[in-house]
Amino acid sequence: MERAQTTRKHLVLVLCLASLSIFPAFAASSGQPSPPAGSIIGGLVVWYICAKRKAREIGGWLLYLYIQLYVGVLIALFLNFLAIRNYLPSSWASNPGLYPLFLLSAAPGLIILLIQAVVAERLRRTRDVRFLRMLRTVFWIDLASVGVSFLIDSAEFRDSLPLDALHLIWPAIWLPYLYFSKRVKRVFETKDWIPAVPARQAVQ
């Protein structure tokens, strides 16, 4: 149904634009409309900023994750505000039985994205490993929600299945990173991050 696709596209657009500079080949081969040039330039700018700050605790790929979350939440809130009618039962008067299925398919993605941002911010402020474990759990929940969406969309909203595949990219990228990144471990677990010292400063 068109309403379901519109709302799902909003969330997937956020995730795809956020991951644009990581997966240009995937974006080009997905069969979706080409992203605007501004988003590509923005992705390159963010990449440059993250690379320049790789000596900081929150730098490199970790900073990239945070930027994705913060920008993604702002865009998701804006786009879902524009599509608020899709969440009203009256919009589904012609087929009310699909309304709860639509909510189960579309709403969790936005809610989980908000929770990810909140937990990640708490982790950044406190450096408490408990929030790292919590963030990993939220990403696992996100992965599970994609599975639920896939089952629902397979039965009722088949045109949204490609969007489920795109949504899968988000947790598939960052879950392994949160478990295996040396930066994540040293910043939040062992807390022994030592920034690189320029050679000319090291001899002074």
VEXKOLLUM-509114 format. One record per residue (C-alpha): residue in one letter; y negated, x, z. Coordinates in nm, 3 decimals. Example, Ala and Ser with C-alpha at 12.3 -4.5 7.8 and 13.67 -1.06 7.14 Angstrom:
+------+---------+---------+---------+
| code |       v |       u |       w |
+------+---------+---------+---------+
|    a |   0.450 |   1.230 |   0.780 |
|    s |   0.106 |   1.367 |   0.714 |
+------+---------+---------+---------+
END
This chain:
+------+---------+---------+---------+
| code |       v |       u |       w |
+------+---------+---------+---------+
|    m |   0.000 |   0.000 |   0.000 |
|    e |  -0.347 |   0.122 |  -0.089 |
|    r |  -0.485 |   0.094 |   0.266 |
|    a |  -0.212 |   0.315 |   0.406 |
|    q |  -0.258 |   0.573 |   0.133 |
|    t |  -0.635 |   0.588 |   0.186 |
|    t |  -0.614 |   0.657 |   0.557 |
|    r |  -0.327 |   0.905 |   0.520 |
|    k |  -0.519 |   1.085 |   0.245 |
|    h |  -0.811 |   1.132 |   0.482 |
|    l |  -0.599 |   1.319 |   0.736 |
|    v |  -0.408 |   1.519 |   0.476 |
|    l |  -0.735 |   1.613 |   0.307 |
|    v |  -0.849 |   1.764 |   0.637 |
|    l |  -0.531 |   1.966 |   0.676 |
|    c |  -0.522 |   2.081 |   0.314 |
|    l |  -0.886 |   2.187 |   0.306 |
|    a |  -0.838 |   2.367 |   0.635 |
|    s |  -0.541 |   2.557 |   0.490 |
|    l |  -0.696 |   2.605 |   0.147 |
|    s |  -0.751 |   2.978 |   0.154 |
|    i |  -0.397 |   3.034 |   0.287 |
|    f |  -0.219 |   2.833 |   0.019 |
|    p |  -0.422 |   2.839 |  -0.305 |
|    a |  -0.104 |   2.851 |  -0.513 |
|    f |   0.042 |   2.550 |  -0.332 |
|    a |  -0.280 |   2.354 |  -0.371 |
|    a |  -0.290 |   2.433 |  -0.741 |
|    s |   0.069 |   2.323 |  -0.801 |
|    s |   0.069 |   2.013 |  -0.582 |
|    g |  -0.045 |   1.780 |  -0.858 |
|    q |  -0.339 |   1.669 |  -0.646 |
|    p |  -0.698 |   1.679 |  -0.774 |
|    s |  -0.848 |   2.028 |  -0.764 |
|    p |  -1.054 |   2.092 |  -0.449 |
|    p |  -1.429 |   2.128 |  -0.492 |
|    a |  -1.560 |   2.479 |  -0.549 |
|    g |  -1.761 |   2.452 |  -0.227 |
|    s |  -1.444 |   2.423 |  -0.021 |
|    i |  -1.301 |   2.736 |  -0.185 |
|    i |  -1.622 |   2.927 |  -0.112 |
|    g |  -1.617 |   2.794 |   0.244 |
|    g |  -1.259 |   2.911 |   0.285 |
|    l |  -1.350 |   3.259 |   0.166 |
|    v |  -1.649 |   3.272 |   0.403 |
|    v |  -1.427 |   3.171 |   0.696 |
|    w |  -1.170 |   3.431 |   0.590 |
|    y |  -1.441 |   3.699 |   0.589 |
|    i |  -1.569 |   3.598 |   0.934 |
|    c |  -1.218 |   3.604 |   1.080 |
|    a |  -1.148 |   3.945 |   0.927 |
|    k |  -1.474 |   4.088 |   1.064 |
|    r |  -1.385 |   3.969 |   1.413 |
|    k |  -1.025 |   4.087 |   1.412 |
|    a |  -1.101 |   4.338 |   1.690 |
|    r |  -1.202 |   4.053 |   1.922 |
|    e |  -0.952 |   3.859 |   2.130 |
|    i |  -1.026 |   3.539 |   1.938 |
|    g |  -1.033 |   3.692 |   1.593 |
|    g |  -0.824 |   3.725 |   1.281 |
|    w |  -0.570 |   3.449 |   1.227 |
|    l |  -0.626 |   3.310 |   1.576 |
|    l |  -0.994 |   3.251 |   1.500 |
|    y |  -0.890 |   3.094 |   1.171 |
|    l |  -0.673 |   2.845 |   1.362 |
|    y |  -0.962 |   2.753 |   1.588 |
|    i |  -1.202 |   2.705 |   1.299 |
|    q |  -0.948 |   2.485 |   1.123 |
|    l |  -0.909 |   2.269 |   1.430 |
|    y |  -1.279 |   2.228 |   1.504 |
|    v |  -1.384 |   2.159 |   1.146 |
|    g |  -1.077 |   1.945 |   1.088 |
|    v |  -1.155 |   1.720 |   1.384 |
|    l |  -1.514 |   1.665 |   1.269 |
|    i |  -1.408 |   1.578 |   0.914 |
|    a |  -1.121 |   1.359 |   1.032 |
|    l |  -1.344 |   1.159 |   1.265 |
|    f |  -1.602 |   1.108 |   0.992 |
|    l |  -1.352 |   1.001 |   0.726 |
|    n |  -1.164 |   0.771 |   0.960 |
|    f |  -1.492 |   0.613 |   1.066 |
|    l |  -1.554 |   0.532 |   0.699 |
|    a |  -1.205 |   0.381 |   0.678 |
|    i |  -1.219 |   0.195 |   1.011 |
|    r |  -1.137 |  -0.136 |   0.841 |
|    n |  -0.789 |  -0.010 |   0.766 |
|    y |  -0.715 |  -0.015 |   1.139 |
|    l |  -0.820 |  -0.379 |   1.185 |
|    p |  -0.538 |  -0.638 |   1.188 |
|    s |  -0.751 |  -0.870 |   0.974 |
|    s |  -0.727 |  -0.624 |   0.686 |
|    w |  -0.352 |  -0.680 |   0.680 |
|    a |  -0.364 |  -1.063 |   0.681 |
|    s |  -0.176 |  -1.079 |   0.351 |
|    n |   0.118 |  -0.883 |   0.495 |
|    p |   0.086 |  -0.862 |   0.877 |
|    g |   0.437 |  -0.722 |   0.917 |
|    l |   0.325 |  -0.393 |   0.767 |
|    y |   0.038 |  -0.345 |   1.012 |
|    p |   0.241 |  -0.192 |   1.302 |
|    l |   0.427 |   0.028 |   1.055 |
|    f |   0.097 |   0.145 |   0.913 |
|    l |  -0.027 |   0.234 |   1.262 |
|    l |   0.292 |   0.427 |   1.340 |
|    s |   0.262 |   0.614 |   1.013 |
|    a |  -0.111 |   0.689 |   1.001 |
|    a |  -0.261 |   0.687 |   1.351 |
|    p |  -0.050 |   0.954 |   1.527 |
|    g |  -0.169 |   1.228 |   1.294 |
|    l |  -0.533 |   1.179 |   1.390 |
|    i |  -0.457 |   1.144 |   1.761 |
|    i |  -0.242 |   1.456 |   1.762 |
|    l |  -0.511 |   1.654 |   1.578 |
|    l |  -0.761 |   1.559 |   1.851 |
|    i |  -0.515 |   1.660 |   2.124 |
|    q |  -0.450 |   1.992 |   1.950 |
|    a |  -0.821 |   2.069 |   1.948 |
|    v |  -0.866 |   1.977 |   2.316 |
|    v |  -0.568 |   2.183 |   2.432 |
|    a |  -0.666 |   2.477 |   2.212 |
|    e |  -1.019 |   2.474 |   2.355 |
|    r |  -0.883 |   2.470 |   2.710 |
|    l |  -0.663 |   2.764 |   2.616 |
|    r |  -0.960 |   2.955 |   2.475 |
|    r |  -1.172 |   2.896 |   2.784 |
|    t |  -0.911 |   2.967 |   3.049 |
|    r |  -0.667 |   3.205 |   2.875 |
|    d |  -0.406 |   3.020 |   3.084 |
|    v |  -0.058 |   3.052 |   2.934 |
|    r |   0.021 |   2.697 |   3.045 |
|    f |  -0.211 |   2.568 |   2.775 |
|    l |  -0.039 |   2.789 |   2.518 |
|    r |   0.291 |   2.626 |   2.603 |
|    m |   0.122 |   2.287 |   2.588 |
|    l |  -0.029 |   2.365 |   2.248 |
|    r |   0.312 |   2.464 |   2.112 |
|    t |   0.451 |   2.134 |   2.242 |
|    v |   0.175 |   1.937 |   2.072 |
|    f |   0.253 |   2.109 |   1.743 |
|    w |   0.621 |   2.017 |   1.788 |
|    i |   0.513 |   1.657 |   1.845 |
|    d |   0.306 |   1.680 |   1.529 |
|    l |   0.614 |   1.797 |   1.340 |
|    a |   0.813 |   1.505 |   1.480 |
|    s |   0.539 |   1.260 |   1.383 |
|    v |   0.565 |   1.381 |   1.024 |
|    g |   0.935 |   1.294 |   1.038 |
|    v |   0.857 |   0.944 |   1.166 |
|    s |   0.596 |   0.898 |   0.893 |
|    f |   0.849 |   1.010 |   0.634 |
|    l |   1.102 |   0.750 |   0.748 |
|    i |   0.843 |   0.470 |   0.747 |
|    d |   0.693 |   0.571 |   0.416 |
|    s |   1.037 |   0.600 |   0.257 |
|    a |   1.089 |   0.233 |   0.335 |
|    e |   0.742 |   0.080 |   0.293 |
|    f |   0.481 |   0.326 |   0.160 |
|    r |   0.669 |   0.541 |  -0.090 |
|    d |   0.350 |   0.654 |  -0.262 |
|    s |   0.256 |   0.833 |   0.062 |
|    l |   0.564 |   1.059 |   0.064 |
|    p |   0.382 |   1.346 |  -0.113 |
|    l |   0.119 |   1.326 |   0.161 |
|    d |   0.391 |   1.363 |   0.424 |
|    a |   0.504 |   1.681 |   0.251 |
|    l |   0.147 |   1.815 |   0.259 |
|    h |   0.103 |   1.721 |   0.624 |
|    l |   0.419 |   1.916 |   0.702 |
|    i |   0.241 |   2.238 |   0.602 |
|    w |   0.011 |   2.228 |   0.907 |
|    p |   0.270 |   2.255 |   1.189 |
|    a |   0.503 |   2.460 |   0.966 |
|    i |   0.238 |   2.734 |   0.947 |
|    w |   0.105 |   2.741 |   1.299 |
|    l |   0.418 |   2.681 |   1.508 |
|    p |   0.574 |   3.016 |   1.407 |
|    y |   0.237 |   3.184 |   1.455 |
|    l |   0.200 |   3.052 |   1.810 |
|    y |   0.546 |   3.184 |   1.898 |
|    f |   0.557 |   3.520 |   1.720 |
|    s |   0.197 |   3.643 |   1.687 |
|    k |   0.137 |   3.969 |   1.874 |
|    r |  -0.228 |   3.871 |   1.920 |
|    v |  -0.133 |   3.540 |   2.079 |
|    k |   0.107 |   3.713 |   2.315 |
|    r |  -0.139 |   3.984 |   2.419 |
|    v |  -0.438 |   3.752 |   2.458 |
|    f |  -0.271 |   3.465 |   2.642 |
|    e |   0.056 |   3.593 |   2.790 |
|    t |   0.037 |   3.962 |   2.880 |
|    k |  -0.346 |   3.961 |   2.874 |
|    d |  -0.361 |   4.325 |   2.766 |
|    w |  -0.561 |   4.292 |   2.445 |
|    i |  -0.746 |   4.618 |   2.375 |
|    p |  -1.003 |   4.598 |   2.096 |
|    a |  -1.007 |   4.875 |   1.839 |
|    v |  -1.265 |   5.146 |   1.914 |
|    p |  -1.448 |   5.306 |   1.620 |
|    a |  -1.359 |   5.675 |   1.582 |
|    r |  -1.714 |   5.800 |   1.633 |
|    q |  -1.734 |   5.612 |   1.966 |
|    a |  -1.393 |   5.735 |   2.078 |
|    v |  -1.502 |   6.104 |   2.067 |
|    q |  -1.813 |   6.045 |   2.277 |
+------+---------+---------+---------+
END
